[in-house]
């Protein structure tokens, strides 16, 4: 039996360009994996593939586990598997939980059957734009449509309070609304409010925020409520709906997260994670 952690991510910066002819939007993003993980367990010996999902409810379209198995099986023999997904990362929150789960299964299968790293990389890209970043993890600059991933200097002395509201947001719908609005830029966080390690480099803005706010008016109220309690600027990760703020320590971030449990579906204080999916 093998067990793997599948971490969440936060987009500290997300700069979007107009869509290419194939419909994909080029991005430049500063991404940080965090210590908030789903757990994927994989075991041989089943008569056929079986997947059990526990924890948070997840819709079939947000679950790439069995699709990952089938893609790898098309490349090399894979025995029937019993898979268990313990879902802790809320779906439709912009935290990449489904993509991270796929990356964890891909890494587990690569370890199990000895899949070449070149095929691991190709399969990750085929599964989805966010999947490759979870194979590396840490502090990353992501470009292209998400498939180009470069590790940058790791963040230190920073923790994140993360709050996920009761509502989710569809990535496809948020991007569509961004196009309809003419491709607006998000407002960058003021430099004075940023940790020193983030005061240079990409502007810390999320270009999808105007579209997300237009699509779901409750998001603006949610972010305002978080700012009022936390006393710090609040950012949206990815296409949302999860929001986060910067704090100096995990203890401070955890206290901040605990202070807004009445406002949110899920909250957590989380440290930066220096790795991606990993066996435990």
C-alpha positions as a Python dict, from the first residue, in 0.01 Angstrom:
ca = {
    (1, 'X'): (0, 0, 0),
    (2, 'X'): (125, 349, -87),
    (3, 'X'): (-3, 680, 52),
    (4, 'X'): (67, 1022, -97),
    (5, 'X'): (-1, 1379, 11),
    (6, 'X'): (-161, 1605, -251),
    (7, 'X'): (-113, 1969, -143),
    (8, 'X'): (-322, 2276, -217),
    (9, 'X'): (-175, 2583, -385),
    (10, 'X'): (-222, 2957, -364),
    (11, 'X'): (-175, 3195, -656),
    (12, 'X'): (11, 3487, -498),
    (13, 'X'): (9, 3658, -837),
    (14, 'X'): (-195, 3566, -1145),
    (15, 'X'): (-149, 3771, -1461),
    (16, 'X'): (-370, 3669, -1753),
    (17, 'X'): (-329, 3736, -2127),
    (18, 'X'): (-602, 3718, -2392),
    (19, 'X'): (-681, 3369, -2520),
    (20, 'X'): (-476, 3200, -2788),
    (21, 'X'): (-646, 3062, -3103),
    (22, 'X'): (-695, 2730, -2919),
    (23, 'X'): (-889, 2909, -2643),
    (24, 'X'): (-627, 2875, -2369),
    (25, 'X'): (-516, 3187, -2180),
    (26, 'X'): (-140, 3236, -2132),
    (27, 'X'): (-56, 3317, -1770),
    (28, 'X'): (227, 3436, -1551),
    (29, 'X'): (174, 3329, -1194),
    (30, 'X'): (363, 3311, -868),
    (31, 'X'): (237, 2994, -703),
    (32, 'X'): (300, 2855, -357),
    (33, 'X'): (206, 2506, -244),
    (34, 'X'): (87, 2498, 117),
    (35, 'X'): (53, 2248, 400),
    (36, 'X'): (-310, 2164, 336),
    (37, 'X'): (-329, 1823, 172),
    (38, 'X'): (-564, 1561, 39),
    (39, 'X'): (-447, 1203, 95),
    (40, 'X'): (-439, 945, -184),
    (41, 'X'): (-392, 576, -98),
    (42, 'X'): (-318, 317, -366),
    (43, 'X'): (-312, -61, -322),
    (44, 'X'): (-275, -354, -557),
    (45, 'X'): (-473, -676, -542),
    (46, 'X'): (-819, -559, -649),
    (47, 'X'): (-1010, -747, -921),
    (48, 'X'): (-1088, -417, -1092),
    (49, 'X'): (-1023, -50, -1026),
    (50, 'X'): (-1218, 74, -724),
    (51, 'X'): (-1218, 433, -597),
    (52, 'X'): (-1354, 536, -258),
    (53, 'X'): (-1384, 906, -176),
    (54, 'X'): (-1414, 1017, 187),
    (55, 'X'): (-1418, 1357, 355),
    (56, 'X'): (-1548, 1652, 154),
    (57, 'X'): (-1790, 1586, -128),
    (58, 'X'): (-1644, 1623, -477),
    (59, 'X'): (-1825, 1606, -811),
    (60, 'X'): (-1711, 1355, -1077),
    (61, 'X'): (-1583, 1632, -1308),
    (62, 'X'): (-1354, 1755, -1029),
    (63, 'X'): (-1211, 1405, -973),
    (64, 'X'): (-928, 1310, -1210),
    (65, 'X'): (-809, 1003, -1020),
    (66, 'X'): (-948, 731, -1248),
    (67, 'X'): (-871, 933, -1562),
    (68, 'X'): (-508, 944, -1447),
    (69, 'X'): (-499, 568, -1404),
    (70, 'X'): (-639, 514, -1754),
    (71, 'X'): (-390, 752, -1915),
    (72, 'X'): (-98, 575, -1750),
    (73, 'X'): (-246, 235, -1837),
    (74, 'X'): (-245, 340, -2204),
    (75, 'X'): (134, 379, -2176),
    (76, 'X'): (230, 76, -1968),
    (77, 'X'): (63, -219, -1788),
    (78, 'X'): (-96, -120, -1457),
    (79, 'X'): (-261, -381, -1232),
    (80, 'X'): (-616, -330, -1101),
    (81, 'X'): (-605, -89, -808),
    (82, 'X'): (-797, -5, -494),
    (83, 'X'): (-776, 371, -451),
    (84, 'X'): (-887, 586, -160),
    (85, 'X'): (-912, 965, -183),
    (86, 'X'): (-944, 1144, 150),
    (87, 'X'): (-1071, 1484, 36),
    (88, 'X'): (-968, 1772, 260),
    (89, 'X'): (-917, 2055, 6),
    (90, 'X'): (-1252, 2213, -90),
    (91, 'X'): (-1338, 2187, -461),
    (92, 'X'): (-1426, 2489, -679),
    (93, 'X'): (-1204, 2705, -456),
    (94, 'X'): (-907, 2785, -682),
    (95, 'X'): (-671, 2576, -468),
    (96, 'X'): (-605, 2307, -727),
    (97, 'X'): (-722, 2011, -523),
    (98, 'X'): (-837, 1804, -820),
    (99, 'X'): (-517, 1870, -1013),
    (100, 'X'): (-307, 1787, -709),
    (101, 'X'): (-494, 1459, -660),
    (102, 'X'): (-418, 1370, -1023),
    (103, 'X'): (-51, 1456, -972),
    (104, 'X'): (-37, 1238, -660),
    (105, 'X'): (-187, 940, -844),
    (106, 'X'): (47, 999, -1136),
    (107, 'X'): (350, 1007, -907),
    (108, 'X'): (228, 695, -724),
    (109, 'X'): (184, 506, -1051),
    (110, 'X'): (522, 623, -1179),
    (111, 'X'): (680, 486, -861),
    (112, 'X'): (480, 163, -889),
    (113, 'X'): (550, 75, -1253),
    (114, 'X'): (871, 271, -1319),
    (115, 'X'): (725, 520, -1567),
    (116, 'X'): (990, 739, -1732),
    (117, 'X'): (995, 1101, -1615),
    (118, 'X'): (944, 1224, -1971),
    (119, 'X'): (615, 1032, -1983),
    (120, 'X'): (520, 1157, -1637),
    (121, 'X'): (564, 1514, -1762),
    (122, 'X'): (365, 1453, -2081),
    (123, 'X'): (83, 1284, -1891),
    (124, 'X'): (68, 1564, -1634),
    (125, 'X'): (21, 1824, -1908),
    (126, 'X'): (-245, 1610, -2077),
    (127, 'X'): (-439, 1589, -1749),
    (128, 'X'): (-463, 1964, -1697),
    (129, 'X'): (-274, 2292, -1689),
    (130, 'X'): (-224, 2291, -1309),
    (131, 'X'): (-111, 1929, -1275),
    (132, 'X'): (262, 1983, -1359),
    (133, 'X'): (319, 2238, -1082),
    (134, 'X'): (211, 1988, -817),
    (135, 'X'): (481, 1744, -924),
    (136, 'X'): (741, 2006, -820),
    (137, 'X'): (578, 2216, -551),
    (138, 'X'): (739, 2490, -346),
    (139, 'X'): (756, 2851, -464),
    (140, 'X'): (711, 2851, -841),
    (141, 'X'): (683, 3084, -1137),
    (142, 'X'): (433, 2932, -1377),
    (143, 'X'): (400, 3043, -1741),
    (144, 'X'): (252, 2921, -2069),
    (145, 'X'): (-92, 2781, -1992),
    (146, 'X'): (48, 2642, -1667),
    (147, 'X'): (273, 2371, -1805),
    (148, 'X'): (598, 2571, -1777),
    (149, 'X'): (710, 2558, -1415),
    (150, 'X'): (1026, 2707, -1267),
    (151, 'X'): (1124, 2693, -902),
    (152, 'X'): (1221, 3031, -754),
    (153, 'X'): (1359, 3138, -418),
    (154, 'X'): (1159, 2976, -140),
    (155, 'X'): (948, 3200, 81),
    (156, 'X'): (1045, 3225, 445),
    (157, 'X'): (891, 3400, 743),
    (158, 'X'): (544, 3388, 585),
    (159, 'X'): (227, 3195, 660),
    (160, 'X'): (-122, 3215, 516),
    (161, 'X'): (-468, 3235, 667),
    (162, 'X'): (-702, 3074, 413),
    (163, 'X'): (-1080, 3097, 417),
    (164, 'X'): (-1315, 2919, 177),
    (165, 'X'): (-1672, 3055, 155),
    (166, 'X'): (-1989, 2849, 132),
    (167, 'X'): (-2007, 2907, -244),
    (168, 'X'): (-1770, 2784, -514),
    (169, 'X'): (-1673, 2928, -851),
    (170, 'X'): (-1632, 2751, -1185),
    (171, 'X'): (-1292, 2815, -1345),
    (172, 'X'): (-1441, 2798, -1695),
    (173, 'X'): (-1715, 3047, -1608),
    (174, 'X'): (-1472, 3292, -1447),
    (175, 'X'): (-1243, 3287, -1750),
    (176, 'X'): (-1544, 3332, -1980),
    (177, 'X'): (-1661, 3632, -1781),
    (178, 'X'): (-1304, 3776, -1789),
    (179, 'X'): (-1318, 3760, -2170),
    (180, 'X'): (-1665, 3919, -2173),
    (181, 'X'): (-1539, 4206, -1955),
    (182, 'X'): (-1253, 4276, -2197),
    (183, 'X'): (-968, 4124, -1997),
    (184, 'X'): (-945, 4353, -1691),
    (185, 'X'): (-644, 4366, -1460),
    (186, 'X'): (-680, 4304, -1090),
    (187, 'X'): (-566, 4568, -843),
    (188, 'X'): (-219, 4492, -702),
    (189, 'X'): (-170, 4467, -329),
    (190, 'X'): (2, 4776, -184),
    (191, 'X'): (375, 4717, -140),
    (192, 'X'): (370, 4840, 219),
    (193, 'X'): (129, 4560, 310),
    (194, 'X'): (348, 4284, 166),
    (195, 'X'): (606, 4070, 342),
    (196, 'X'): (958, 4189, 242),
    (197, 'X'): (1022, 3873, 39),
    (198, 'X'): (734, 3963, -194),
    (199, 'X'): (807, 4330, -258),
    (200, 'X'): (998, 4259, -578),
    (201, 'X'): (910, 4056, -884),
    (202, 'X'): (561, 4008, -1025),
    (203, 'X'): (295, 4253, -908),
    (204, 'X'): (80, 4068, -657),
    (205, 'X'): (-252, 4097, -832),
    (206, 'X'): (-510, 3848, -957),
    (207, 'X'): (-648, 3943, -1297),
    (208, 'X'): (-940, 3703, -1251),
    (209, 'X'): (-1067, 3889, -944),
    (210, 'X'): (-1282, 4144, -1136),
    (211, 'X'): (-1449, 3861, -1327),
    (212, 'X'): (-1505, 3654, -1012),
    (213, 'X'): (-1659, 3955, -835),
    (214, 'X'): (-1887, 4024, -1131),
    (215, 'X'): (-1994, 3661, -1149),
    (216, 'X'): (-2053, 3617, -774),
    (217, 'X'): (-2142, 3938, -585),
    (218, 'X'): (-2123, 3754, -251),
    (219, 'X'): (-1746, 3730, -301),
    (220, 'X'): (-1700, 4103, -247),
    (221, 'X'): (-1886, 4090, 84),
    (222, 'X'): (-1687, 3785, 191),
    (223, 'X'): (-1353, 3955, 119),
    (224, 'X'): (-1464, 4273, 296),
    (225, 'X'): (-1563, 4073, 604),
    (226, 'X'): (-1223, 3899, 608),
    (227, 'X'): (-1038, 4231, 580),
    (228, 'X'): (-1240, 4373, 867),
    (229, 'X'): (-1148, 4083, 1096),
    (230, 'X'): (-789, 4029, 984),
    (231, 'X'): (-681, 4390, 937),
    (232, 'X'): (-470, 4294, 634),
    (233, 'X'): (-530, 4293, 257),
    (234, 'X'): (-711, 3985, 127),
    (235, 'X'): (-630, 3806, -198),
    (236, 'X'): (-821, 3559, -416),
    (237, 'X'): (-643, 3243, -529),
    (238, 'X'): (-689, 3129, -888),
    (239, 'X'): (-1045, 3168, -1011),
    (240, 'X'): (-1166, 3148, -650),
    (241, 'X'): (-1352, 3120, -430),
    (242, 'X'): (-1085, 3072, -158),
    (243, 'X'): (-925, 3387, -18),
    (244, 'X'): (-613, 3437, 191),
    (245, 'X'): (-407, 3686, 386),
    (246, 'X'): (-38, 3703, 477),
    (247, 'X'): (87, 3660, 834),
    (248, 'X'): (428, 3627, 996),
    (249, 'X'): (390, 3285, 1157),
    (250, 'X'): (170, 2979, 1131),
    (251, 'X'): (43, 3054, 1481),
    (252, 'X'): (-72, 3402, 1377),
    (253, 'X'): (-227, 3264, 1058),
    (254, 'X'): (-406, 2989, 1252),
    (255, 'X'): (-546, 3243, 1499),
    (256, 'X'): (-667, 3455, 1207),
    (257, 'X'): (-827, 3153, 1043),
    (258, 'X'): (-1000, 3057, 1369),
    (259, 'X'): (-1141, 3410, 1396),
    (260, 'X'): (-1341, 3375, 1074),
    (261, 'X'): (-1485, 3024, 1107),
    (262, 'X'): (-1831, 3181, 1139),
    (263, 'X'): (-1792, 3336, 795),
    (264, 'X'): (-1660, 3040, 599),
    (265, 'X'): (-1707, 2677, 502),
    (266, 'X'): (-1342, 2591, 576),
    (267, 'X'): (-1055, 2789, 728),
    (268, 'X'): (-693, 2707, 799),
    (269, 'X'): (-361, 2862, 890),
    (270, 'X'): (-104, 2709, 657),
    (271, 'X'): (272, 2719, 617),
    (272, 'X'): (440, 2731, 275),
    (273, 'X'): (524, 2379, 156),
    (274, 'X'): (863, 2331, -6),
    (275, 'X'): (760, 2024, -208),
    (276, 'X'): (473, 1900, -417),
    (277, 'X'): (302, 1562, -404),
    (278, 'X'): (501, 1318, -193),
    (279, 'X'): (478, 971, -43),
    (280, 'X'): (419, 955, 332),
}
